[in-house]
């Protein structure tokens, strides 16, 4: 989507999170949500960026909320694209039972298959149809070629906020309403339907930035 946003005069920063993609060699058991928040905060600070439209996808909704909490004076607008919107009832992607302290059974079953106990793999637990339509052979092949592991602690580490996170900021939730296979739950995007939010239904797949970059770029631009 970068060329479409830059054509409208925006500068785009798209930092790779520690332990993922071309930084997969940096993964460790200690890499988690706070690491990814630091990745983005440092990217902002070293680019000397200001007047920022902060965008997060899927569980990166936790990451951008932590970033907004740290550098809120630099944030113009925060946008959750089919992303988990954290609130007082959910501050982690997966949480322990408040009574027993146990992890959910589905999580412990999954952890057993992680490489070295902390390297999460998309394959084996999910289907590419969760990201792009089955008929999109080009993007399916690209995902299978480039999608790397993910640090488990990004899911389990609890978000700690000191300045309200997204509260008080201009904010938008864009729902990938065209996602047919296992769409995002209301538990993720539901808070974005409440008063104070700009809620947009967009007929694209969950990875709309791959399948419909022009339409998604247009939605981002219209929201701000």
N, C-alpha and C positions, 0 to 999 in steps of 0.2 A: 504493500500500500504506500510505501514511502514516496515514489514519484508523484502519485496523485495528491498527496498532502503537501509535498514540496512545491508542486505547481501552483498551489494556493498561498505560497509564501511562508509555510511553516518549516521549521528545522526539526528533523526527526531524530530522536535518540532511541535506539533499540538494544540496550545492553543485554548480553547473554548472562543468564544466572550461573553462579558458581556450581560446578558439578554437572552442567547440562551442555548439550551441543558441543561447540568447539572448546568449551571449558570442562568437558567431561573428565579430563585427567585430574581435576582438582577436587573431585568428589571424595567425601569421607563421612564417617558416622557423625561428625560434629557439624557438618553443613546442614543448615536448616532455614526456617523462616526468617530468623533475624539476620542470617547471612545474606539472604536475597534482598531484604530490605536495605541492608548496607550497600549491596551492589548498586542498587538504583540511586540511593542517596549520594553515593560517591560519584556516579555518572553525572548526576545533576550538578553537584558542586564543582567538579573539575571541568565541566562544560560551561560553568558560570551561567547556567540556564535560569530563566525567570519567566513569569507569566505562563506557567506550564499547564498544558492539558495532559493529565496523568491518566493513562489507559491501562487496564488490566483485564485478563481473560482467564476464565475458569478459576482455579484456586489461587491465581495471582491476585484475586480480589483482596485476599488477606495481605499480600505483599504491598499493594498500592495503598491500602489503608494505613499500614505501618509507615510507609514513606510519607504520606500526607500528614501523619502525626508528627513526623520529625521536621519537615520543611514546609509546613502549611502556609507560611508567608509567601512562598514561591508558587503556590498552586492557584491557577486561575479556575480550573474545572477538573473534576475527577469523574471518569467514565468507567463503568463496569460493563464490559462486553460479555454477556452470558457468563458472568462471574459470580462467585460467592461473595455476598455482601455481609460482612461480619457485623454482629450486634451483640448486645449483652447476653444473648442466649447461645451464641456460637462464635467462639474466638479461635477455633482451630478446625482444620479439615476433618480430623478424627479425634475424638476425646475419650478419656477414661470414664467409666461409670462413676457418677458422683458418690454413690453409696459404697460400692465395692472396690473402686480404684482399678477395676479390670478394663482392659481394652476390649472393644467389641469382638465377638467371635470371628466375624468376617475379616477383620483386620489381622488378627493373630494367624488365621489360616493363610492369609496372603503373605505375611511376613516370612513365613516358612520357605517361600519360593524366592525371596529377595537374594540377590548375589551379595555374599558377605554380610547378610542380615540387614543391609540398609540401602542397597541399590535397587530401586523400584523399576520394573520394566512394564511398559504399556502392554506389550504383547504377552498373551497368556491370561490376562485379566480383562482386557477390553478388545473391542473390534474396531477396525478403522472406520466403520459406519457411524461410530460415535462422533467422528470428526468431519468426515466428508462423505457424500453419497457413494453408494457402491458403484454406480456407473461412472464416477469420476476417476477413471483409471490413471490419469496423469498424476493427480495429487495423491492418490493411494500409493502409487509407486514411490513418490517423493517421500512420503511419511515413512514407508518401510525402509527406505535408504538412509534417512537422516535422523529419525527420532531416536534419541538416546535415553539412557536411564535417568532417574530423578531421585534426589536425596529424600529418604523417607522422613527425615526430621522436619522437612518443610510441611508435611501433613500433620505431624504430631505436636510440634512446638506451638504453644499457646501465644497468641498475639497479645502483647502488652502495650497499652495505650496510656499516654500521659497528657495528651492535649486534645482528646476527643475524636481522633481519627478523621473520618469523613464528615462528622457533625459540623454544621455551620458553613460548609463549603458548597459551592454550586456543584450539583451532582446529577448524573444521568445513568440510567440503567438501560442498556440495549439488549433486548431478548432475542436470541437467535430462534425466531418462531418457525423457521423452515426446517429445524432439526427434527427429522422423523424418527430416527432410531435412538431410543433412550434419551429423550430431551432432558434438559436441566430441570431439577425439581423446584417447587415453590420455596422450599427451605433455603435454596441458594439465592434466587432472584426476587422472592416475595417482598423483602423490605423495600425494593425499588419501586413498588407500586404505591407506597405510602405518600402522604402529604410532604411536600418539600422536594420531591424527586421529579425529574423529567423521565418518564418511562416510554421507551420506544419499542414497538414490535417490528422486527425486521425479518422479512422472509428469506433468510439465509441459513446455511448449515452452521454448526457450532464453530467450525474453523472458517468462518466467512471471510477472513483475511486472505485465505488461500483460494476459495471458490468464487467469491464475489468482491474483490478488493475495491472496485469502483463504487459499488453500492454502499459498502461499509464505510469507505472514506467519506462518501457523501453524508451518511448518517452522523459520523463524527463531526463533520464540519457544520452540519445543520444544528447540532446540539449545543455548540459553543457560540 
